[in-house]
Amino acid sequence: MAGTLGILTVVGARPQLVKAAVLARRIDQAYKGRLHQHLLHTGQHYDPALSDVFFQQLDLPAPEVSLGIGAAPVTVQTARMLEGIAGAIAQYRPHLVLVFGDTTSTLAGALAAAQSGVPLVHVEAGLRAFDRSMPEEVNRIVADRLSTWLFCPTAAAVDNLAREGIRDAGGAVTGPDAPAVRLVGDILCDHVLGSLPLAGERSAVMRDLGLRTGAYLLATVHRAANSDDPDRLAGLAEGLLKAARATGLPVVLPMHPRVRQLLTRPTHARAARALQGGNGLRVVEPQGPLDMLLLTRHAAVVLTDSGGLQKEAAILQRPCVVLRDRTEWVELVATGRVSLADADPDRIADAVVRDLGRQLPDAAGLYGHGDTADRICAALLGHA
């Protein structure tokens, strides 16, 4: 395409900031003058610990548009995002709108692009947990259906799309009815491989928290399905305590601000008692992306309900216990890199004990080779 291809990239959650930073760096390094990215931050993650630190540590330029949506019911968030994103499309007149993953911001970006008649790019297309009770699953499906460009992280994702009738149209890409489906790898792999040396230079998190390599468990809990349900959150908390007792290792838990707020509710009193710290549980503030890389790299076992952290653990060859009953990253289960423990305290503790000291094979190639951003850029310019 002659001239500069303008892209409006919509982000709102911290994993999306990581991926946008990778893409921005690659554009600046190799595609300046041919691609230009306008960054729009919806404010879905509005706490400074979940947003500002990511711009600082990843050298990500400040967003050109900040909607500041903040806390609200999902329907209200979506409506406000739609209005703001549509306004940005009218202002910047991009050639493409690009969304990552499966958040409310993803859904709003996809709908705004479709309603504005702008082709949509979905990075991390084709993932399925086969559970439409999950908001993330609905968001993925809608984004994939509306997309002109579908960039898939794995062959399984390509197969999922094919089963739903979404196949590469070949030749000229004209829209969601004649889409481009490309297997490009996972852009998070670019981040892990590219940022780990920088994390080693810049992050002092191991020293600051007094941690030794392989002598702690790392846990994160943030999904609404886990945190909104008092019984599930209590079960997860009790599972973390059981794991600490069974292994003799402390569990380091960066506390999501939303979860911290939920713990003030009477309905969540049981979980709050378990998560108050002590008894082998170390509750800490949310960590920046470079700090989390190091914490993951040096943990004995990772426990999480985060899809992104599952992949980071695999790339860094750390065993991972998934605090859900299923995962969209099916290849991690198939290759034995993760185990599913749901919110059952005994299953969580047993899985951690089994994983302790386990050596995982190199995940090279599982999610690409760290060149996903380059492959995306080349494809958008018609070179792949």
Secondary structure, 3 states (H helix, E strand, C coil): CCCCEEEEEEECCHHHHHHHHHHHHHHHHHCECCEEEEEEECCCCCCHHHCHHHHHHCCCCCCCEECCCCCCCHHHHHHHHHHHHHHHHHHHCCCEEEEECCCHHHHHHHHHHHHHCCCEEEECCCCCCCCCCCHHHHHHHHHHHHCCEEEECCHHHHHHHHHCCCCCCCCCCCECCECEEEECCCHHHHHHHHHHHHHHHHCCHHHHCCCCCCCCEEEECCCHHHHCCHHHHHHHHHHHHHHHHHHCCCEEEECCHHHHHHCCCHHHHHHHHHCCCECCEEEECCCCHHHHHHHHHHCCEEEECCHHHHHHHHHCCCCEEECCCCCCCHHHHHCCCEEECCCCHHHHHHHHHHHCCCCCCCCCECCECCCHHHHHHHHHCCCC
